[in-house]
Amino acid sequence: MSGNATSATVLGLGAMGSALVGALLDTGRPVTVWNRSADKAKPLVTRGAVAAGSAAAAVAASELVIACLLDDASVREVLGTASLAGKTVVNLTNGTPRQARELAEWVSEQGGKFLDGGIMAVPPMIGQPGAFVFYSGPKDVFDTHRAAFDTFGGSNYVGEDPGLAALHDLSLLSGMYGQFIGILQAYALIRSEGLSAVEFQPLLSGWLTAMGTFAEHAAKEIDSGDYSQGVVSNLGMQAAAFDNLPAAAADQGVSSELLAPLHQLLLRRTADGHGAENLTSVIELLKK
């Protein structure tokens, strides 16, 4: 192992945690690991990691402590057994902005520094092109440990507010799941007539690629708050045409429950007198 690389501790050795450890080991960094089920550490110990007998011992072994656990409650439970004074805690457990802010305050009260992170990759992508991670919290803390973070993928610092990494993470995931909803609905319709999803896929992928410019146009409209410019397919017309989607689904014996929420928003926004605007104006109904 390189004597120039600072050590790190990783708490949690699920698929993602193990991938993070592997990336750190690949760059010659000393890594201490801990997991509730000790057997998961064995393959990583074979590669050079050091297994700690307890979470407290693992935290004590390194200044940089990376948590990749099940949820916010798990992070608090595990860290609660250790002394965090002088430690930098980087939470790469999926969570919410509120949880990140509250955890940052709690770690600070224990005498530690805190960064929150959002991993935009599946475990096999860690350390590979295309993987990236959002980080938020004190910029100087991020800069200090940037070399370690870069072993996981692209390091995207998004601000001092600890909640911003989770906000960016969940915003991207929201877009992803919205796309998945449409894809699943499309395949359900195609399969209702016994047609091949595989044969239909090139048409669907091509169509979604062509529609990909919506994100750029919508962003500009939403930031401006003006949904009335360059309207070529107004919301009222789309609300009326949308009726055909649940109707056709019902005829084909397919549920339309994935699409129902958008349908109701279109109808409400039109009823409120905004039928001449672009579909992007529906976002106004999502604001509290």
N, C-alpha and C positions, 0 to 999 in steps of 0.2 A: 504494500500500500504506500501511496505517496505521503511523505512527511509534510508536504505543503498544504494538503487539503484538511480543512477543519472537520472535526467529527460531527456527527449528527445522530439523533435518536429518532426512531420511528415507532410510534405506538399504534398498533393495529396491523395485522398481517393477513387481511383478506386479499382478494385478487388485486385491488388497487394498491393497498399498502405494500404488498409484496413487490409489485411492479416499481413503486417508488424506491424501495430499498435496492432493487436490482439496478436501477439507473444510477443511484449513488455509488454502489459498489463498482460499477463499470468504469467510473472515473477515478477509482483508487481512494475513495473517501472512507475513513473508518466509520462504521455504522453499528450502533447498538439497537437491538430490537426487543420488543415485548409484545406478547399477544396473550389474551386470556387462555386460549388453547395453545399450550407450549409446543405441541407437535408441529404447528405451522412454521415455527422458526427453523426447524432442522434443515430444509433445503437451503435457506439463506445462510445458516452457519457454515454449511459446506462450502459456500461461495466466499466466506470470509467475514460475515457479520458476527457480532457477539450478542448472545442471548442473555438478557437480564432476568433475574429470578422474580422481579416484581416491577410494577410500573414505576414505583418510587425510585428503585435502583436504576431503571432505564433513564429516567429524567435526570438523575444525578450525574449520569455518565457524560452528558454533552450540554453545551450551552444552547445549541439549536435543537429544539424538540418539535417534531412534526407529528401531528395527530391525524389519523385517517381511520375513524371509527364508524360505528353504525349511525349515531345521531348525536344531537346536542347533549342529551342527557348522559350518554355514554362518555362523551368528552369530559363533562364536568365530574362525573363519578371517578374516572381514571385519574385525571389531573388532581382531583381532590385528595388523593393519597400521597402526593409528592410535594416537595418544597419547590416553589416556582421562583424564588428570589434569584435575580440575576439571570434568569432563563429567557430565551426568546421562543415563544410558543407560536407555531404556525399551524392553524387549523385548516386542514384540507378535507374535512368532513362536510358533506353536503348539508346546508342549512339555510336559514332565512336571514335577511339583513338585521332584523331585530335581535335574533339569537347571537349574531356576530358582534353587534354593539354591546350587548349585555355581557358576553363572554370576554370581550376586550376590557371592559370595566372591572370584571372579576379578577382577571389575570393581573391587571395593574395593581389592584388592591393587595395581591399576593406578592408584589414586588417584581413581577415579570413584564416583559414586553410582548406585544401581540400583533400578529398579522392574520387576517383571514384570507382564504383562498377558494377559488372555484375551478375545479379541474374540467376542462373541456376536451375529454378524451375517454376512451375505454382503456382498460388495463394494457392490452397488447400495443397500444399506440404510444405509451409512455416512453420518452426518449427518442421517439421517431418523428420525422417530418409530419407536420399537420397537428400534432398535439400542442396545446397551449393551456396556460393556467392564469387566471385572474388573481391579483393580489391587492389588498387594501389595508391601510394602516399607516403608521409612521414611515415616511419615505426613507429616512436614514437607516431604519431597520431593514427595509427591503433592499436597499443598496448594499448593506453589509453582507447579506446572505445571497445576493443575486447569483453568484457562481453556482451555489448548490441548487437553486431553483431552476437554473437553465439546463440542468441535467434531465429535468422532467419534460421539457419542451419549451416553447416560446413563453417568456415571462411578461405578462401584461399588467403593469401597475396602473390602477384606475383611481387612486385617490387616498387621502388621509382618513376619510370616514371608513371605519372598519366594515360597515355594512355594504359598501359598494361592490366588492367582489361577488358576494352572494346575489346582489341585485343584477349584475351583468350575467352571471351564471344562469339564474332562473329566467331572465328575460330571453336568453338564447334558447333555453330548453322549452320555453313557452312557444316560441316560433317553431321549434322542431316538432313538438307534439301536435301543434296545429296542422303542420304539413302531413304528419303521420295520419291524422284523422281523415284528411281528404283522400290520401292514398288508399287507406283501408276501405273507405266508402266506395271509391271507384272500383276496387277489385271485387267488393261484395256484389256490386251491380253486374259486373262482367261475368262473374261466376254463377250468378242466378240463372243465366241462360246456358250454363255449361261451357262457356268460352274460356280460353286459356289466359290466365293472368300473365304468364310468361310471354305469350305472343302480344298481349296488349301493352306490356311494359314499355317498349320503345315509344309508343304513342304518348303514354302518360308522362314519361320522363321528358320527352321533347316539349310537351305542353307546359309542364311545370317550369322548365328552363325558360321558355318564352315569357311566362308570367312572372319570372323572377325579378323583372324590373319594377314590379309593384312596390317592393321594399324601399327602393330609392325614392320613387315619386311620393309614396305615402309619408316618408320621413320628412320631406320638405313641407308638405301640406300640414302635417301634425305640428311641426315646430312653429309654423306661421299662424296656425289656427284658422286658416282660410281654406274652406273645402269647396269653393265655388268656381275655381279657375280651371280652365281646360277640361271641363266635364264632357266626356264622350259617351258614358254609360251611367246615367244618373241612378241614385240610390232608389228612387221610387220605382223605376223600371226593373231594377234588379230584385227589389222586394217582391214585385209581381211575378217575375220569371222564376224566382226561387221556389214558388209554390209547386212547380213541376218536379223538383227534386224529391220532396217527401211523397208526392203523389206517385211518381214513377217507382220509388222504392217500395211503397206499399203494394203496388201492382205486381212487383217482382218478388214479393215476399221477403223484402230486406228492411231491417229497421233503419230509421233515419234519425235516431236519437243522437248520433255524433254531430249532426248538422243542425239540430233543432235550436240550440242556443243562438246561433247566428241569425237564423230565420226570424226569431222573435225580436232581436235587436233591430233588424232591418225594418220590420213592421212598425215597431215603436218609433224609430227615428223618422220614418215617413209620416206617421200619424202626427208627429210633433211639428210637421211643416217643413221638413228638411229634404223632401224627396228630390229636389233639383240639385242637391249637392253630390259630391263624390262619395263612394262607399266608405272612405276613410273617416268621414264624420261620425260613424258609429262609435268611434273611440270616446266621444263625449259622454256616451251612456255608461262607459266603464269607469268614469271618474266619480268618486264619492262626493 
